[in-house]
Amino acid sequence: MGHLLNEPVRAEHDPSGRLTAYEWRGSRYAVEEVLKTYGTPQEGRVYRVRIVGAEGVAVAELGRDRDRWRLRHVFSA
């Protein structure tokens, strides 16, 4: 089961615009792979990603509304 968070994060992108990492609560998490995306640009997109941080590997859901990003859920991998 995941933890519902809905907290703002600072997303990082490569030059092509691909999500590469995000910062949350003072820690940085590298995005290894985008597993799934859903939603529309008008309603907001959701990205399910495999991440690596100091605590190990996990799966997170990030919501994007224009240029604002939020960490929605974190699941153990």
C-alpha positions in Angstrom: 0.0 0.0 0.0 1.3 3.5 -0.8 1.4 6.6 1.3 -0.7 9.5 0.1 1.3 12.7 0.4 0.2 15.3 -2.2 3.3 17.5 -1.4 5.1 19.9 -3.7 8.4 18.8 -5.2 11.1 20.5 -7.4 11.4 18.5 -10.6 14.5 18.3 -12.7 14.6 17.6 -16.5 17.2 16.9 -19.1 17.5 19.2 -22.1 14.8 17.3 -24.0 12.3 17.8 -21.2 12.4 14.2 -19.8 11.9 14.0 -16.0 15.2 12.9 -14.5 14.9 13.6 -10.7 13.0 15.5 -8.1 13.7 17.0 -4.6 11.4 16.4 -1.7 11.9 17.3 1.9 15.6 18.1 1.4 16.4 14.8 -0.4 17.0 14.1 -4.1 15.5 11.1 -5.9 16.7 10.0 -9.3 14.1 8.8 -11.8 15.3 5.5 -13.3 12.2 4.9 -15.5 8.8 6.3 -16.2 6.5 3.3 -15.8 3.2 4.9 -16.8 1.6 8.2 -17.6 -2.0 9.1 -17.6 -4.3 12.1 -17.5 -4.4 15.1 -19.9 -2.5 18.4 -20.0 -5.8 20.2 -19.3 -6.6 18.0 -16.2 -3.0 17.4 -15.2 -0.8 14.5 -15.9 0.3 11.8 -13.5 3.6 10.0 -13.9 4.3 6.7 -12.1 8.1 6.4 -11.9 10.7 4.0 -10.4 13.0 6.1 -8.2 16.3 5.6 -6.4 17.2 7.6 -3.3 19.3 7.2 -0.2 16.7 4.8 1.2 16.8 2.5 -1.9 14.4 1.8 -4.7 10.7 2.7 -4.7 7.8 3.6 -7.0 6.3 7.1 -6.8 3.4 8.9 -8.5 4.1 12.5 -9.4 1.3 14.9 -10.5 2.0 17.7 -12.9 -0.2 20.7 -13.4 1.5 23.1 -15.9 4.9 23.7 -14.2 3.9 22.7 -10.7 4.8 19.2 -9.6 3.5 17.3 -6.5 4.5 14.0 -5.0 1.2 12.1 -4.8 2.1 8.6 -3.6 5.2 6.5 -2.7 5.0 2.8 -2.9 7.7 0.3 -1.7 9.3 -1.5 -4.6 
